[in-house]
Amino acid sequence: MAQAVSCETTLQKKDRYDVMYKNFKWKIPKYYNFGFDVVDQWAKDRTKLALISIDRTGEKARYHTFYDLKVQSNQFANVLREMGVKKGNRVLVILQSIPEWYITLIGMFKLGVVPMPGTILLTSKDVEYRINRAEACMVLTDMDHADRVKSVKNKCPTLKHFMLVDGKRKGWLNFNEEISKASRELSQKEVGRTSSDDPMLIYFTSGTTGHPKMVLHTCSYPLGHEVTARFAQALTKCDLHWAVSETGWAKAAWGKLFGQMIVGAAVIQWETPGRFDPDGLLRAMEKYGVTTFCAPPTIYRMLIQLDLSKYNLKLHHSMSAGEPLNPEVIRVWKKAFGLEIYDFYGQTETVCVLSNYPFMPIKYGSVGKPTPGHDVRIVDDNGKELKPNEESNIALYLGNGRPAGLFKEYWKDDKIMKNSFRGYYYYTGDRGYKDEDGYFWFVGRDDDVIKSSGYRIGPFEVESALIEHDAVVECAVVGAPDPKGVRGTIVKAFVVLAKGYRSSETLTKELQKHVKKVTAPYKYPRLIEYVDELPKTISGKILRRELRRK
């Protein structure tokens, strides 16, 4: 009985939303360090599981307790100290989903060294840009990616240190060899404390134009993700959480690290450098007893193509983030497992700021209501709050103080900062509206909204209509020039067909008729192009900017 109470989340107490939201207050201490204040605190129980990491074959797994992570991160921090890497120095980290990602990041956090996680898909040009833009002094990667660093290192004057987590190479240190010689002890008093406002982490985030921006988070950033874990993800210290995300994106911070470890939940990951294996994922979830699951819509769309009745999962909570989830996918998942998929919203620059909750009814297609500690509003370009159902900018009101998880700045980008922070608001660059019940609805990136014949059309609502049709597995909608030159811009859909369907003029007319029936007639796609797959980021987001070029 005591165990059941200790694992009860705030959400499971059935509190009314307005009570939960009103009673929340940020508590940001002057000094905070995720490594010492979270990992090392849980490590006092030397048996508490922190991480299960499955190898590439899917057959073997390594188990790490919080104590393991404490000791090994201490060793890595001592290696960095011996190398002369200091507080504030930047380190580019390009690693697969392996335990070393955790060990090295936590070790850097303890010292105040600033990691810059990068996707394994970075090209040599990407590596060069990130190192030089951030003036990084070190690269940490594996043998698969060392050549990309080697090809540009002479063009990177600040780069001094090179380390591999596997194998040996001339001029590179080996992670395992170095930590085996390092002390297991690390005194916070000796290395110094980090203030909540000290730099902690940099993510590079790409826009539709220009080079990637540097999103700088401070040491208070993990505190913001406690909201993500406790409220949006409904996690407790008894959960085993699986978030499908490659380590180079902020989604990993959302679902594989900060909030989960703060509440004491264990996380599981799978090193999958090749193509995604939907069946393997579900079998692993079944084998290891995963209780909570989060994935982008792309992953769910692939999973529901399987015979879901074959899998006996122990899930009690399912979530999605990255971009809005189509209602049809939610219905199929619920039919198979009896679980809703709770959509939530945030950015690389924030933590979870909008969410659906288990104690509230879901409106399919909505990203829910503001999470505690976040005042989210729909405002025009001048900061005027709009009425229900009026579409405009999704913005965070900062008049009562900055929430813990909001980034500090786009480092070295004053112009973009001025455009994003106006008056008392942080403008997300996303558009949406709020309905009469306070639920928020995502329309699209400001760049993605289609303006056709005087109408403003959000791609998501057209995509949601299309995916309800049995012939459609995936789709993406963009604005395209009108071939007839009448409307200026028209709606164009790129469609991936389900097995058993072939492209034809008849099918195109059927899909167009279906969209007209489901949504407003003016929103139907006047052009439909059938494709084998859609271009996506490694985290599963559809790259509409690439489709607009076609």
HUVENTA-V74610 format. One record per backbone hydrogen bond with DSSP energy under -0.5 kcal/mol. CO is the residue of the C=O (numbers start at 1). NH is the residue of the N-H. E is the energy in kcal/mol with one decimal. If there is no record, write none. Layout:
BEGIN
co/nh/e
CO/NH/E
CO/NH/E
END
This chain:
BEGIN
co/nh/e
1/5/-1.8
2/6/-2.2
3/7/-1.2
5/8/-1.6
10/13/-1.0
10/15/-0.6
11/14/-1.4
16/20/-2.2
17/21/-2.9
18/22/-2.1
19/23/-2.1
20/24/-0.7
21/24/-0.6
27/29/-0.7
30/196/-2.3
33/37/-3.4
34/38/-1.6
34/39/-1.6
35/40/-2.1
38/42/-2.4
39/43/-1.7
41/44/-1.3
42/45/-1.7
44/46/-0.9
45/48/-1.7
48/66/-2.3
50/267/-2.2
51/64/-2.9
52/54/-0.5
52/269/-2.2
53/62/-2.6
54/271/-2.3
55/58/-1.1
60/55/-2.8
62/53/-2.6
64/50/-2.7
64/51/-2.4
65/69/-2.0
66/70/-2.4
67/71/-2.6
68/72/-2.6
69/73/-2.1
70/74/-2.0
71/75/-2.2
72/76/-2.2
73/77/-2.5
74/78/-2.3
75/79/-1.8
76/80/-2.3
77/81/-2.1
78/82/-2.1
79/83/-1.9
80/84/-1.1
80/85/-2.3
81/84/-0.5
86/89/-2.2
89/114/-3.1
90/137/-2.3
90/138/-0.9
91/93/-0.5
91/116/-2.7
92/94/-0.5
92/140/-2.8
93/95/-0.5
93/118/-2.9
96/98/-1.9
98/101/-1.6
98/102/-0.7
99/102/-0.7
99/103/-2.3
100/104/-2.5
101/105/-1.8
102/106/-2.7
103/107/-2.0
104/108/-2.2
105/109/-2.7
106/110/-2.0
107/111/-1.1
108/112/-1.6
108/113/-1.8
112/88/-2.3
113/115/-0.8
114/91/-2.1
115/202/-2.0
116/93/-1.8
119/122/-1.6
123/127/-2.5
124/128/-2.5
125/129/-2.3
126/130/-2.4
127/131/-2.4
128/132/-2.3
129/133/-2.7
130/134/-2.0
131/135/-0.8
131/136/-2.2
137/160/-2.3
137/161/-2.3
138/92/-2.5
139/163/-2.0
140/94/-2.7
141/165/-1.8
142/145/-1.5
142/146/-0.8
145/148/-0.5
145/149/-1.0
146/150/-2.7
147/151/-2.2
149/152/-1.3
149/153/-1.4
152/155/-2.3
153/156/-1.4
155/157/-0.6
156/159/-1.4
158/160/-0.5
161/139/-1.8
162/173/-2.7
163/141/-2.3
164/175/-3.3
169/172/-2.2
173/164/-2.9
173/175/-0.5
174/178/-2.3
175/179/-2.5
176/180/-1.5
177/181/-0.6
178/181/-0.9
179/182/-0.8
186/188/-0.6
187/191/-2.3
188/192/-2.0
194/32/-2.0
195/198/-1.7
196/220/-1.4
198/219/-1.8
200/115/-0.8
201/217/-2.9
203/205/-0.6
203/215/-3.6
205/213/-2.8
213/205/-2.4
213/215/-0.7
214/216/-0.8
214/411/-1.8
215/203/-2.1
215/217/-0.6
216/408/-2.6
216/409/-1.0
217/200/-2.8
217/201/-1.7
218/221/-2.0
220/223/-0.9
220/224/-1.0
221/224/-0.9
221/225/-1.1
222/226/-0.6
223/226/-0.9
223/227/-0.5
224/227/-1.0
224/228/-0.8
225/229/-2.4
226/230/-2.8
227/231/-2.2
227/232/-1.2
228/233/-2.2
229/235/-2.6
236/239/-1.6
239/241/-0.5
239/266/-2.4
240/291/-2.0
240/292/-1.7
241/243/-0.5
241/268/-2.1
242/244/-0.5
242/294/-2.5
243/245/-1.0
246/249/-1.5
249/252/-2.0
249/253/-0.6
250/253/-0.5
250/254/-1.9
251/255/-2.3
252/256/-2.7
253/258/-0.8
253/259/-0.6
257/261/-2.1
258/262/-2.2
259/263/-2.0
260/264/-0.7
260/265/-2.4
266/241/-3.0
267/52/-2.3
268/243/-0.5
269/54/-3.0
270/272/-1.1
276/278/-0.6
277/281/-2.2
278/282/-2.1
279/283/-2.3
280/284/-2.1
281/285/-2.4
282/286/-2.0
283/287/-2.6
284/288/-2.5
285/289/-0.9
285/290/-1.9
290/314/-0.5
291/316/-3.0
291/317/-1.1
292/242/-2.3
293/319/-2.6
294/244/-2.6
295/321/-0.6
296/299/-1.0
296/300/-1.6
297/301/-2.7
298/302/-1.4
299/303/-2.5
300/304/-2.3
302/305/-1.1
303/306/-1.9
306/308/-1.4
307/310/-1.7
308/311/-1.4
311/313/-0.9
317/293/-1.9
318/342/-2.8
319/295/-1.5
320/344/-2.0
326/329/-0.9
326/330/-1.3
327/331/-2.0
328/332/-1.9
329/333/-2.3
330/334/-2.4
331/335/-1.9
332/336/-1.6
333/337/-2.6
333/339/-0.5
334/338/-2.2
340/318/-0.6
340/342/-0.6
341/343/-0.8
342/320/-1.8
343/356/-1.4
345/353/-2.3
345/354/-1.7
347/350/-1.0
349/407/-2.7
351/347/-0.5
351/353/-0.5
353/371/-1.7
354/345/-3.0
355/369/-2.4
357/360/-1.9
362/364/-0.7
363/366/-2.8
368/440/-3.1
369/355/-2.7
371/374/-1.7
374/376/-0.9
375/397/-3.2
377/379/-0.6
377/395/-2.6
378/386/-2.7
379/393/-1.8
380/383/-1.9
384/380/-2.2
387/390/-1.8
389/391/-0.6
392/432/-2.3
393/379/-2.0
393/395/-0.6
394/428/-2.0
395/377/-2.9
395/397/-0.5
396/426/-2.3
398/401/-2.0
403/406/-1.3
409/216/-2.5
409/411/-1.1
410/413/-2.0
413/417/-2.0
414/418/-2.2
415/419/-1.4
416/420/-2.0
417/421/-2.7
420/422/-0.7
420/427/-3.5
422/425/-2.1
424/398/-3.9
425/422/-1.8
425/427/-0.6
426/396/-2.3
426/428/-0.6
429/446/-2.6
430/394/-2.7
431/443/-2.9
431/444/-1.5
432/392/-2.4
433/441/-2.9
434/389/-3.1
435/438/-1.7
439/435/-2.7
440/367/-2.0
440/368/-0.6
441/433/-1.8
443/460/-0.9
444/431/-2.7
445/448/-1.3
445/449/-1.3
450/452/-0.7
450/457/-3.4
452/455/-2.5
455/452/-2.2
455/457/-0.5
457/450/-2.8
458/461/-0.6
458/462/-1.0
459/463/-2.5
460/464/-2.6
461/465/-1.4
462/466/-2.3
463/467/-2.5
464/468/-0.6
465/468/-0.8
466/469/-1.8
469/472/-1.7
471/473/-0.6
471/498/-2.4
474/496/-3.0
476/494/-3.0
478/492/-2.8
480/490/-3.1
481/483/-0.6
482/485/-1.7
487/453/-1.0
487/489/-2.5
488/482/-1.8
490/480/-2.4
491/526/-1.3
491/527/-1.5
492/478/-2.5
493/495/-0.5
493/529/-3.0
494/476/-2.0
495/497/-0.6
495/531/-2.5
496/473/-2.9
496/474/-1.3
498/501/-1.7
504/508/-2.2
505/509/-2.2
506/510/-2.0
507/511/-2.7
508/512/-2.4
509/513/-2.4
510/514/-2.1
511/515/-2.4
512/516/-2.1
513/517/-1.8
514/518/-2.3
515/519/-2.9
520/523/-2.0
521/524/-1.2
524/526/-0.6
527/493/-2.7
529/495/-2.6
535/543/-2.8
537/540/-1.8
541/537/-2.4
542/544/-1.5
543/546/-0.9
543/547/-1.3
544/548/-2.3
545/549/-0.6
546/549/-0.6
547/550/-1.2
END
